[in-house]
Amino acid sequence: MSHPAPHIEKPKGTVAAIKKALGKDLLDVEEVFGELALLVKRDALVGVMTRLRDECDYQQLVEIAGVDWPDREQRFEVVYMLLSLTKNHRIRVHIDTNDGEAVPSVTSIWPVAGWLEREVFDMYGVLFSGNEDLRRILTDYGFSGHPQRKDFPLTGYAELRYSEEEKRVKYEPVQLAQDFRSFDFLSPWEGADYVLPGDEKVIKSGEPPRGTPPKVDEPKTTEKPSQTGAGAAANVEAKKRTVKKPKVTGDKA
């Protein structure tokens, strides 16, 4: 199976060097499509990142991302993307955590991590111990909840509008006035299992409700060509009904 990303050769001995540097702090190594992913212990994160930078030459922290797995015992996953400028190679470092369990901050290694950790905190609610400025960075002041969590409603909890009466911006609870907000996603061709508005009149009259297939004792089928209306008789009748157009002739010189 091919991969859409450009092919990048992994330096020889990379996995062996990483295993030697991390030791027992490395829980698992997975390589798919040439991409190397490391699962490490959460409490040993700072030491792991320091060794990857100093001993394995992954000097740059490119990104920090969050993943929400509601069905897992450890619900959240924090993913760090590291780049080696000298090897032209990237790796991912994964750690598992849960709601209320803080992840050690790596701002002491890469100061830029402060902004990236704030994004993960804002979107997922993951806490980072050691980050001295762990504030929301993408949502507004007073925002309720964390938008990238799987259980966060698509409509949110509050809506923003400008009040002409008070001449200011106001936050108000979301009001779902439309009935279609609770759409059941059932195919209209299959019909609903419940009584639709107006069907109660048909049921009282004894007629079958809408969507009920008609009862047929003997289905009508076409067994012979003559039953289709085709044949010699039909051809003769068609010729009678065909209007012949007069031939167009040119003037003779």
Buried (B, 14 or more C-beta within 10 A) or exposed (E): EEEEEEEEEBBEEBBEBBEEBBEEBBBEBEEEEEBBBBBBBBEBBBBBBBBBBEEBBBBEBBEBBBBBEEEEEEBBBBBBBBBBEEBEBBBBBBBBBEEEBBBBBBBEBBEBBBEBBBBBBBBBBBBBEBBEEBEBBEBEEEBEEBBBBEEBEEEBEBEEEEEEEEEEEEBEEEEEEEEEEEEEEEEEEEBBEEEEEEBEEBEEEEEEBEEEEEEEEEEEEEEEEEEEEEEEEEEEEEEEEEEEEEEEEEEEE
